[in-house]
Amino acid sequence: MPDLLDHSVRLRPRKLTRRGMDARLRIVSAMVACIVRSGFEATTVEHVMAEAGLSRGSLLHQFPTRLELTVATAEHAMRTVMADADERALAIADPFERLADYPAIMWATQASDCGLALTDILLAARWDSNLAHALLPVTSKIELQVAEALLALAQGAGLPDPAAYVPHGWMLLASTRGLIIEYKLDPARPMILAAIEALHAEHRHLCERLRAKNSQA
């Protein structure tokens, strides 16, 4: 029987049936729930099996190694967070407000179960070179899509140099993830609450400055 602790990612191209796709979604969703509840390092195969309500054989059929399961879970989490962010952004009619209020959107999505699970997996990759290497193809592809989404937001808001906004978007993402970790330790810490408020205010101020620059051009 394959070992879920095997550190190799097996590239086995195969067509998935609807039943197979449903099973994979069920498993990665269970993995997310387990990570949020217990942390990535403490999450075991037995935990995921129990959460998903599937047998070990069913889980191994979809994900023969723990590494494959982790990478699939990370990709699922990334895509879920991105879809949620897109939906929240589109709910804001004014394109400039959509950009200026993006810290709130980013906070809501990164603090969701998928966002928290993803952050935990990424942190684990700092010490696990096999995981870091296996995540690269997925993260590289998703990062391009995130950059495109940030560029589209800046273009929609009418900024004079939309590409120049993209690095600020990445800084916003990194800052948000870090503050969420701090916030989860104790949601009542005054300094962290002040930092969150400052991050949101500074982002809006940046957007207003860039818009004013466009008006003066």
C-alpha positions in Angstrom: 0.0 0.0 0.0 1.4 3.4 -0.9 2.6 5.5 2.0 1.0 8.9 2.5 4.3 10.1 4.0 6.2 9.4 0.8 7.9 12.7 -0.3 7.6 12.3 -4.0 4.9 13.7 -6.2 3.7 11.2 -8.7 2.6 12.7 -12.0 0.0 10.2 -13.2 -2.1 11.9 -15.9 -5.5 10.3 -15.8 -9.0 11.3 -16.6 -11.2 11.8 -13.6 -14.8 10.8 -13.5 -17.4 13.0 -11.9 -17.4 10.6 -8.9 -13.6 11.0 -8.7 -13.7 14.8 -8.9 -16.4 14.8 -6.2 -14.2 12.5 -4.0 -11.2 14.7 -4.5 -13.1 17.9 -3.6 -14.5 16.1 -0.5 -11.0 15.1 0.6 -9.3 18.4 0.1 -12.2 20.2 1.8 -11.7 17.8 4.7 -8.0 18.6 4.7 -8.7 22.3 4.9 -11.0 21.7 7.9 -8.5 19.6 9.7 -5.7 22.1 9.1 -7.8 25.0 10.4 -8.8 23.0 13.5 -5.5 21.3 14.3 -2.7 22.8 12.2 -1.0 21.3 9.2 1.7 19.5 11.1 -0.8 17.9 13.5 -3.2 16.8 10.7 -3.0 13.1 10.1 -4.4 10.9 7.4 -6.8 9.5 9.9 -8.1 13.0 10.7 -8.7 13.6 7.0 -10.4 10.2 6.5 -12.7 10.8 9.5 -13.5 14.4 8.4 -14.3 13.2 4.8 -16.1 10.1 5.9 -14.0 8.0 3.5 -12.0 4.9 3.9 -8.2 4.8 3.7 -8.4 3.0 0.4 -10.7 5.7 -1.1 -8.3 8.5 0.0 -5.2 6.6 -1.3 -6.9 6.0 -4.6 -7.1 9.8 -5.1 -4.0 10.9 -3.3 -1.4 8.1 -2.9 1.0 10.4 -1.0 0.7 13.0 1.6 2.6 15.4 -0.6 0.1 15.0 -3.4 -2.8 15.6 -1.0 -1.1 18.7 0.4 -0.4 20.2 -3.1 -3.9 19.6 -4.2 -5.3 21.1 -1.0 -3.1 24.2 -1.5 -4.3 24.6 -5.1 -7.9 24.2 -4.0 -7.4 26.8 -1.3 -5.8 29.3 -3.6 -8.5 29.0 -6.2 -11.2 29.2 -3.7 -9.7 32.4 -2.1 -9.3 33.9 -5.6 -12.9 33.2 -6.6 -14.2 34.6 -3.3 -12.1 37.8 -3.8 -13.4 38.2 -7.4 -17.0 37.8 -6.2 -16.5 40.3 -3.4 -14.8 42.8 -5.7 -17.5 42.6 -8.3 -20.1 43.3 -5.6 -18.6 46.9 -5.4 -20.0 48.8 -8.3 -17.5 51.7 -8.3 -14.2 50.6 -9.8 -12.1 53.0 -7.7 -13.8 51.9 -4.5 -13.3 48.3 -5.5 -9.5 49.0 -5.5 -9.4 51.3 -2.5 -11.4 48.8 -0.4 -9.4 45.8 -1.5 -7.7 45.4 1.9 -11.1 44.5 3.4 -11.7 42.0 0.6 -8.2 40.5 1.1 -8.7 40.3 4.8 -12.0 38.4 4.5 -10.7 35.9 2.0 -7.3 35.3 3.6 -9.0 34.9 7.0 -11.4 32.3 5.6 -10.8 28.6 6.2 -9.1 28.2 2.9 -7.0 31.3 3.4 -5.9 30.1 6.9 -5.1 26.5 5.6 -3.1 27.9 2.7 -1.0 30.1 5.0 -0.3 27.1 7.2 0.9 25.0 4.3 3.1 27.8 2.9 4.7 28.3 6.4 5.3 24.5 6.5 7.1 24.7 3.1 9.7 27.0 4.7 11.2 23.9 6.5 10.1 21.2 4.0 12.1 21.6 0.8 10.2 18.7 -0.8 6.9 20.5 -0.2 8.3 23.8 -1.4 9.5 22.2 -4.6 6.2 20.4 -5.2 4.2 23.6 -4.6 6.3 25.7 -7.1 4.4 24.8 -10.3 1.1 25.5 -8.6 2.1 28.7 -6.9 3.9 30.1 -10.0 0.7 29.6 -12.1 -1.6 31.1 -9.4 0.7 34.0 -8.8 0.5 35.0 -12.5 -3.3 35.0 -12.2 -3.2 37.1 -9.0 -0.9 39.6 -10.8 -3.4 39.7 -13.7 -6.3 40.3 -11.2 -4.4 43.1 -9.5 -3.5 44.7 -12.8 -7.2 44.5 -13.9 -8.3 46.2 -10.6 -5.8 49.0 -11.2 -6.8 49.4 -14.8 -10.5 49.5 -13.9 -9.8 52.2 -11.3 -8.2 54.3 -14.0 -4.7 54.5 -12.5 -2.1 56.0 -14.8 0.4 53.2 -14.4 -1.6 50.0 -13.5 1.5 47.8 -13.6 3.1 49.9 -10.9 0.3 49.0 -8.6 0.9 45.3 -8.7 3.9 45.2 -6.3 1.8 47.2 -3.8 -0.9 44.5 -4.2 1.7 41.8 -3.3 2.8 43.9 -0.3 -0.8 44.1 0.8 -1.2 40.4 0.5 1.9 39.6 2.5 1.0 42.2 5.2 -2.5 40.9 5.5 -1.3 37.3 6.0 1.1 38.4 8.7 -1.5 40.5 10.5 -4.0 37.6 10.4 -1.5 35.4 12.1 -1.0 38.0 14.8 -4.7 38.7 15.1 -5.5 35.0 15.6 -3.2 34.9 18.6 -5.5 37.4 20.3 -8.2 39.4 18.4 -8.2 42.1 21.2 -4.5 43.3 20.9 -4.7 47.1 20.5 -1.4 47.3 18.5 -2.6 44.7 16.0 -6.0 46.3 15.6 -4.3 49.7 15.0 -1.9 48.1 12.5 -4.9 46.6 10.6 -6.6 50.0 10.5 -3.4 51.7 9.4 -2.9 49.2 6.6 -6.4 49.8 5.2 -6.0 53.6 5.5 -2.6 53.7 3.9 -3.8 51.6 1.0 -6.7 53.9 0.4 -4.4 56.9 0.6 -2.1 55.3 -2.0 -5.0 54.8 -4.3 -6.1 58.4 -3.9 -2.6 59.7 -4.6 -2.4 57.6 -7.7 -5.8 58.7 -8.9 -4.9 62.4 -8.3 -1.7 61.9 -10.3 -3.8 60.6 -13.1 -6.1 63.7 -12.9 -3.0 66.0 -13.1 -1.5 64.2 -16.1 
